[in-house]
Amino acid sequence: MIEIEKKFILNDEDKERLIKDTNFLNEMIFTDVYYDTNDFLLTSNDKWLRSREGRFELKISLRQGAEILIDQYDEIEDEQKIKEVLNLTPVGSLADALVKAGYAPFCKCKTTRRKYRIEPFTIDIDIVDFQDFIYNVGEIELMVSEKSEIERAIDKIMFFAKKHNLTIAPARGKVVEYLKRMKPLHYQALIRTGVVKDF
């Protein structure tokens, strides 16, 4: 599946408007650990490898350039497939293969996520605890199965956001916000490679 999402920095009034007619699905608390090499091999190519409560997931960007307001990711959750994409040894666990190949954690955060649904969208309201600071971010998401559906999904998300009077502007995802505040060298590497645009 392909995940199409737009992040928003929301004030209390925005949140109220956004979730007004939605169905509350659940609240989850989870811890993510993000991995990369010392030279930022993954993130500087807009690939994000994380372990969420022990389960690995690799998100590979389908967008071109940092100017685009909407994120588009292919999500890979099968450990064997992740090993193939990263050219890791197929033998043993993914965790062991990562260590052998020089990957290490660079960010750990605990997220409290309230999830809502209003067809065809999923809305996530996140409170992210990095221990050094708390970051609040909202996300409107659509899943599609084909690349040919991406443009239509983007239009739907933007129309929905405008209908709810949300400010259409760039918003940093939680890990990029962490890098900007806490790991400026890593953040600057992502700017140089065009993965993120500083604002």
C-alpha positions in Angstrom: 0.0 0.0 0.0 1.0 3.6 -0.6 0.5 6.1 2.2 -0.4 9.7 1.2 -0.3 12.1 4.1 -0.3 15.7 5.0 1.0 17.0 8.3 -0.4 20.0 10.1 0.5 22.0 13.2 -2.8 22.3 14.9 -4.1 24.6 17.6 -7.0 23.6 19.8 -9.6 25.2 17.5 -8.1 23.4 14.5 -8.3 20.0 16.3 -11.9 20.6 17.3 -13.0 21.4 13.7 -11.0 18.6 12.3 -12.4 15.8 14.5 -15.9 17.2 14.8 -17.8 14.7 12.6 -15.3 11.9 12.8 -15.5 8.5 14.5 -12.9 8.1 17.3 -11.1 4.8 16.7 -8.6 4.5 19.5 -5.7 5.9 21.5 -2.4 4.2 21.2 0.9 4.8 23.0 4.0 3.4 21.2 7.7 3.9 21.1 9.6 4.3 17.9 13.4 3.8 17.4 14.8 5.2 14.1 18.0 3.8 12.5 20.6 5.0 10.1 24.3 4.8 9.3 26.9 7.4 10.5 26.8 9.0 7.1 23.0 9.2 7.0 22.7 6.7 4.1 19.0 6.1 4.6 17.5 9.4 5.7 19.5 11.4 3.1 17.7 9.3 0.5 14.3 9.9 2.2 14.2 6.3 3.5 13.1 5.9 7.1 13.7 2.7 9.0 12.1 2.3 12.4 11.3 -0.3 14.9 7.9 0.3 16.5 7.4 -1.8 19.6 9.9 -4.2 18.2 8.4 -4.5 14.7 10.5 -3.0 11.8 9.1 -0.9 9.0 10.8 0.8 6.1 9.2 3.8 4.6 10.5 4.8 1.1 9.5 8.2 -0.3 7.8 8.3 -3.7 7.9 12.1 -4.0 10.5 14.2 -5.8 12.1 17.1 -3.9 11.5 18.9 -0.7 9.0 21.4 -2.1 6.1 19.1 -2.1 3.6 19.6 0.8 2.2 16.1 0.8 4.2 13.0 1.8 4.0 9.8 -0.3 5.6 6.7 1.1 5.7 3.0 0.1 5.7 1.0 3.4 7.6 -2.3 3.7 6.9 -4.3 6.9 8.3 -7.7 5.8 11.7 -8.1 7.4 13.0 -10.3 4.6 12.0 -7.6 2.1 13.6 -4.9 4.2 16.8 -6.9 4.1 16.6 -7.2 0.3 16.0 -3.4 -0.2 18.9 -2.5 2.2 21.2 -5.2 0.7 21.7 -6.8 4.1 22.6 -10.4 4.7 19.5 -12.6 4.3 20.6 -14.9 7.2 19.5 -14.2 10.8 17.4 -11.5 12.3 17.0 -8.0 10.8 18.3 -6.5 14.0 21.5 -8.5 13.8 21.9 -7.7 10.1 21.6 -4.0 10.8 24.2 -4.0 13.5 26.6 -5.9 11.2 26.0 -3.4 8.4 26.7 -0.4 10.7 23.2 0.8 11.3 22.5 2.3 14.8 19.6 4.2 16.5 19.6 7.9 16.1 16.2 8.9 17.5 13.8 7.4 20.1 10.4 8.8 20.9 7.2 7.9 22.6 4.0 8.9 20.8 0.5 9.1 22.2 -1.8 8.9 19.2 -5.5 9.5 19.0 -6.9 8.1 15.7 -10.1 9.2 14.0 -11.9 8.1 10.9 -14.1 10.0 8.4 -14.4 8.2 5.1 -12.1 7.9 3.2 -9.6 9.6 5.6 -7.7 8.6 8.7 -6.8 11.4 11.0 -4.0 11.1 13.6 -3.4 13.6 16.4 0.0 12.9 18.0 1.7 14.1 21.1 5.3 13.0 20.7 7.7 12.9 23.8 11.4 13.1 22.9 12.3 13.5 26.6 14.0 16.8 25.7 10.8 18.3 24.4 7.2 17.5 23.4 6.0 17.9 19.8 2.3 18.1 18.7 1.4 17.3 15.1 -1.7 16.2 13.2 -1.9 14.2 10.0 -4.6 13.5 7.4 -3.9 10.3 5.6 -5.2 8.3 2.7 -4.0 4.8 1.6 -4.0 3.9 -2.1 -2.9 0.7 -3.8 -1.7 2.1 -7.1 0.7 5.0 -8.1 -1.9 6.2 -10.6 -4.2 7.1 -7.6 -1.7 9.4 -5.9 -2.6 12.7 -7.5 -6.3 12.2 -6.9 -5.6 11.3 -3.2 -3.5 14.5 -2.8 -6.4 16.6 -4.2 -8.8 14.9 -1.8 -6.6 15.6 1.2 -6.1 19.3 0.2 -9.8 19.8 -0.4 -10.7 18.2 3.0 -8.1 20.4 4.8 -9.3 23.6 3.2 -12.9 22.7 4.0 -11.9 22.5 7.6 -10.0 25.9 7.5 -6.6 24.3 8.2 -3.5 26.4 7.3 -1.9 24.8 4.3 1.8 25.1 5.0 4.9 23.0 5.4 4.9 21.1 8.7 7.9 19.0 9.9 7.3 15.4 10.8 8.3 14.3 14.3 11.7 12.9 13.4 12.7 15.9 11.2 11.6 18.2 14.1 13.9 16.2 16.4 16.8 16.5 14.1 16.3 20.2 13.6 16.3 20.8 17.4 18.8 18.1 18.6 21.0 16.9 15.7 21.8 19.9 13.5 24.5 18.0 11.5 22.1 15.3 10.5 19.4 17.9 9.7 21.8 19.9 7.5 22.6 16.7 5.6 19.0 16.3 4.8 18.7 19.9 3.6 21.8 19.4 1.4 20.3 16.3 -0.3 16.9 18.0 -0.8 15.0 15.6 1.5 13.8 18.5 3.7 13.4 22.2 3.1 14.3 24.4 6.0 11.6 26.8 7.1 
